[in-house]
Amino acid sequence: MMQKVMSRGAAISAAVFLLLALSGCFSTPLVKGTRTASMAMPEGRALQVETRNGYIEVIRGDTAEVAVEAQVRVRSQERLDTVDVMPVDDGQRVSLRPLWPDGSSLQRNEGVSFKLVVPGVEGVTLETGNGHLKLQGLSGPAALETSNGRIEVREHAGEVSARTSNGSVVVHEVQGQVDVHTSNGDVEVRGAAGAVQVRTSNGSIEIALAEASRGPLTAISSNGSVSVVLSPSFSGILTLKTSNGGIKLRDLPAARIIDSGKHEMKLQLGESTEESRVVTSNGNVTVRLAAE
């Protein structure tokens, strides 16, 4: 009887071990290494970079080439030795993602991070499943998306769309529209020349418009304070609202109050009737005019 009980226990243990192994709980340590590549970048091309479980950083340099540095984490030395990180030019855009000779892509738990130095490009798309994104000094429409990580965009001559499910977003000195969404993180936008739209489910928002920006802007947080610095050129109807907090106005002598309550206020600035909104469910709303 004892032998049967022990045999049954051994069988159960073996089954549990097998299930854990198949689920990846006893995964093989990843092999790590650095791979580099470069190619000439024709004028007028857009840039697209995709990866998973890794960051992407792209900055403009004084160069005519795309220079790639890839930090690779894979399941075998063979996969490390054969990974292809050479960009591909299809005549309209230069694209980059990790590939293998057998046509496979990243496997479970593997990841590749990219650092790129590029010349001027006409549009940028960066996408990763898990990691931060950074873009600096480029132009054209820019779309950045990560499932988990912060996003940083600086000195961009074009519109910017930034999406992250979990992370902060920083956008500085953008000569175009700015559209930012994060499910969980603070957002900071400074020097935005075009219309601004920011939404965060849980975090504070800080916006400072560029000197010549006339708006409009939308800033909505479900849980966090919102601070806005308007440009002297801003014009339109501005609605301010907080469900649980105060509304503070500073240095807005030309603003005309259309409507006012304990937690909501509507202002007219300039002659435009275009509407802007600053809203939070839990936090203070502060609006002031930038010094001329």
N, C-alpha and C positions, 0 to 999 in steps of 0.2 A: 504493500500500500504506500509506504514511504517513497519507494522508487517511482511509482506512478505520479505521485504528487510533485516530486522533484523534476520528473520529465516534463510534466505539464507546465511547471514554472519556467523551466529552461526554454520551452517552446514559446511561451508568452514573451519572455525576455528577448528572444531572437526576433520575434515579430516586431516588437517595439523598436528594437535597434534598426531593423530594416526600414521601417516607416520613417524614423528619424533621419536615416541616411538618405533616403529618397527625397525627403523634404528639404535637404540641404543643411540640416543642423550640424552635420559633421563634414562641412565643406573643406576641400583641399585648400591650403594656403595659396593666395594669389602670387603669381610671378610679376615683378614690377620692373619697368625699364623706361627709358626715354628714347623717342624716335623723332627724327627731324626730316623736313622736306622743304623744297622751295620750287617756285615756278614763276615765269614772267606773268605779270598781270596786265592784260590789254586795257586800254582806256575804255571807259563807258560800261564796264561790267558791274553787275551786282554781286554781292557775296552772301553765301548761305553756309552756315556751319551747324551741324547736328551731332549730338552725342547723348550718352546716358551714363548716369553715375559719375559725373565729372563736370568741372567748370569750363567756361569759355571766356577768354579775354582777347579782345581785338583792339589794337591801337594803331593809329596812323604813324608811319615813319617816313624818313627821307630815303625812299627806295622805289624801285620799279618792279619789285618782286613781292610775291606772297611768301613770307617765311613762317614755317610751322614748327612748333615744338609741342610734342605730344607726350604726356605722362600716361603710360599704359599700365593697367592692372588686369591681368588675364589668368586663365586657369592652367596654362602650361607654357613651357619655354618655346615650344613649337609655335604656339599662337602669338607669342611675343615676337618671335623672329620673322613671322610672315605677315604681320599686320601691315596694311597699306594706309598711309596717312598723306598721300599725295593728292592735292586739290585737282579737281576736274573742271575743265573749261568747255561749256557746251555752246559757246558763241554769244550767249546773253548773260550768263552768270558763271561765277566760279564757285563750286560747291565742294564741301569737305565733310566727310564722315568716316569713321573707322570701318575698313572692309578687309575681308580675307579672301585668298585665292579660291576657296571652295564656295564662295558666294555667301558665306555666313556673316552675321553681324555679332554684336555683343551678346554674350551668353549670361546666364544667371550669375549675379554678384560681380561681374566684370565691369570695368569702367575705363573711360579715356577722357583726360582733360586736355584742352587745347589752349595754347598761347599763340596768337598770330600778330605779326607786324606786317602791315599792308600799305600800299600807296592809296591814293584817293579812289573811292568806289562810288557807284551810283545806286545805293540801296543796300541794306544789311538785314539779314534774318539770322537770329541766333536762337537755338532751341536745345534744351537739355532736360532730361527727366529728373535729375537730382544734382544740383550744384549752382554756384553763383554765376552771374553773367556781368561782363564789363565791356563797355564800348566807349572809345574816346577818339575825338578828332576827325570823324568821318562825316559823310553827307548822304542825302537821299532818304527815302522812307526807311525807317528802322523799326523792326518788330522783334522783341525779345520776350521769350517765354521759358519759364522753369517751373517745375512742380514743387520744388523745395529749395529755396536759396534767395539770397539778396540780388538786387539788380542795381547797377550803377551806369549812368550815361552822362558823359561830359563833353562839352564843346562839339555839339552835333548840328550840322547845317541841314535840317530837314525835320519832318514830323517824326514823333517817337510814340510807339505803343509798347508798354511794358506790362507783363502779366506774371505774377507769381502766386502760388497757393499758400506759401508760408515764407515770408521774408520781407525785409525792408526794401524800399526803393528810393534811390537818390538820382535826381535828374537836374543837371546844372548847365546853363548856357546853351539852350536849344533854340535854333532859329526856325521854329515851326510849331505846329500843334503838339500838345502833350496829352496822352491818354494813359493813365496808370490805374491798375487794379491789383490789390493784394488782399488775400483773405485774412492774413494775420501779420501785421507789421506796420511800422511807421513809414510815412512818405514825406520826402523833402524835395520840393521843386523850386529852383532859383534861376532867375534870368530867363524865364520863358517868354518868347516873343509872340507866340500865337495863343490860340484858345487853349485852356487847360481844363482837363477833367480828371479828377482823382477820387477813387473810392477805396476804402479799407474797412474790413469788417471789425478789426480790432487793432487800433493804433492811432497815434496822433498824426496830424497833417500840418505841414508848414509850406506855404506858397509865397513866393516873392516874384511878382511879374517884372519883365524887362521894362526899361524906361519908356519905350515907345508902344508897349502893349495896350490895346484898347479893350482887351477881354475877348469874349466872355470867359467865365470860369465856373466850374462846378466842383465843390469839395464836400464829400459826404463820408462820415465816419460813424460806425455803429457804436463805438466805444473809445473815445479819446478826444482831446482838445483839438481845435482847429484855429490856426493863426494865418492871416492873410495880409500881405503888404501890397497895396494897390499902386500902380504907376500913376503919375500925374495925368497920363493920357486916358486912363480908364473911363469908360462911359457906358451907362446902362442902368437897369433896375436890379438892385442887389437885395436878395432875401437872406436874412440871417435867422437861424433857428437852432435851439437846443432844448431837449426834453428835460435835462437835468444839469443845469449850469447857468452861467451868466453870459451876457453879451456886452462886450467892451469895444467902444469906438475911440480912436485916438487920431488927432491931427487930420480931421475930415471937415474943415470949415465950409466947403462948398456942397457937402452932402445935404440933401433935403429929405427929411423923414416923411414917408408916405403913410406908414402905419407902424404902430409900436405896441407891444404887450410885454408881459413878464418874461416870456421865453421866445419871442419872435419879433423881428423888426424888418421893415422894408424901406430901402433907401433909393433915392434917385441921384445919380451922379452924371453930370453932363447932359447931353440931349438925346442920346440913344435910348431906345425902348427895349433893347436886347436884354434878356434876363440872365442873371447869374444867381447861383445858390451856394450858401455855405451852411451845412447842416451837420449836427452831431446828436446822437441819442443820449450821450453821457459825457459831458465835458463843457468847458468854456469855449466861446467863440470870440476871437479878437481880430479886429480889422483896423488897419491904420494906413495912412498915405506915406509913400516913400518921400524922403527929402529931395527937393529939386536941386 
